Amino acid sequence: MVKKERTGFFKWYLTSLVDNYANFSGRARRQEFWVFFLFQIGIFFLLIFLSAFLEDYIGFDYHTIPFLLYLLATLIPWLAVNIRRLHDSGKSGGYIFVNLIPLIGRIWYIVLMATAGNIGSNQYGPDPKKPLIIDEIDDIGKPLLDQ
């Protein structure tokens, strides 16, 4: 089976949710983080609306179950994309606990997420914006291995 290449806006959400489900190493671009965040918010609102509909019109007593199941299913990818985003700016994953500081911590965290990542490689991996490009100048004087 040939794996189909994902394209478009939805690609970033699926990449975080499926391909990097529990990947806490490496780096995530701002685009990957913010698209994942926006999709999460949108789906949360849809599920809250569905929960309210189930409670008011159908009388379903367990109306929060779909929301809680989705929340639990996406908790690990949410943590992973947050930590990989912190890695992109050279910060440790422990900076996620900045959110626990009332008001100022949340503002600081949003600034961290919106800040551009380090250019080039850092201790957490290569730059996700620029894939590893091998320049011909680096190959001068090295024997050819393909012959």
N, C-alpha and C positions, 0 to 999 in steps of 0.2 A: 504494500500500500504506500503510495507516494504522499508525503505530508505536504499539504497545501500551504503556501506562504500567505500569512495574514496581511491584509493591507487596510489602511484607513484608520479612523479615529478609534474604532472598537478594538483594533489590534492591541493597543496599549493596555486596555482593560483585561483582555483575555491573556495577554502575556503575563501580567502580574497574577492573575487568578489561576491559570492553568499551568503554564510553563514554569513559572517561578513560585509555585504554591508555598513551599516552605524553604525557599532559598534566602538565607540570611547573609550570605557572603556576596561580595561584589558590589556593584554600584548601580543606581537607578537614576535615570535622567529626570529633570523636572517634569517633562511632558508625561512620562510614565506615572509619576506620583500624582500629578494633578488630574489626569484623565481618570485614574483609578478612584481618586477622591470624589470627583464629580459623579461618576457612575454610581458609587456607593451611596452618595446623598440622594440621587434620583431614585434608586431602587428602594432606599429606606422610606422615602415619601410615598412611593407607590404601595409598599407593604403596609405602611401606617394607614393609608386610605383604604386598602383592602381590609385591614383589621377593623376599622371603624364601620365599614359596610357590613362585614360579617356580624358584628355585634348589634348594630342598629336594625338592620333589615331582615336578617336571617335568624337572629337570636342565638348565634353560635357562641357558647360560653368560653371557648378556648381560642378567642380571636387573636391573641398575641403569638400563637404558635408559629405561623409562617414567618413573622418578623424575627422571632428568637432563633429559629432554625437557620435563617439566612445569616443572622449576626454571628452565630457560632461557626457556620461553615466558612465565613470569610474573615474570621478573626486572625488566623495564622497568616493568610496572604496580606492582610492589612498591616500586621506587625512587620512582616518581611519587607514590604515595599517602603515602609517608614524607615526601617533600619538601613536598607540599601540606599535610600535617599540621603540619610545622614552620612553614610560612607562616601557618597559622591563629593561632599564638601569637606572630607577629611576628618569628620567627627566620629566618635565611637557611638555604638548603638545605645549606650547608656544615656545619651542625651535625650532619649525619648521620655525620660522621667522629668524633664523640664516642664512637661505638661502639668505636673502635680503642683507647681507653684501657682497659687491663685492669680488670675488675670495677667500679670506680667509674664509668667511662664508660658502661657498660651500664645501671647503676642510674640514672644521671643521665638517660640517654636515655629510659628507661621513664617517669621522672617528667615529662620534657618531653612525651611522648606522652599522658600521663594528665591533664596540666594543661589547664584550660579555655582556649579560644582568646580572642583579643581581642574585646571587644564592639564592634560596629560595624565600619566599614571600616578597613583598615590599608593599608600600602603594597603589599600583595600582592593586594588585591581586596576585594569586599564580604563582609560576614558571611554564611557559608553557612547559619547557623541562621535568620537573618531576611532573607528576600529583599528586594530593593529595594522599599520601599513609598513611594509618592509621597503625601505628605500634602496635603490640600486647602489648608492654611495656606500652603504653598509656592507655590501658584498664584495667590494674591491679587495683583492688579495686572498679571498677565500676560494678553496677548490670547489669545482662544480660537483655536486653529488648525484646529479641525474644521469651521468654518462656511464 
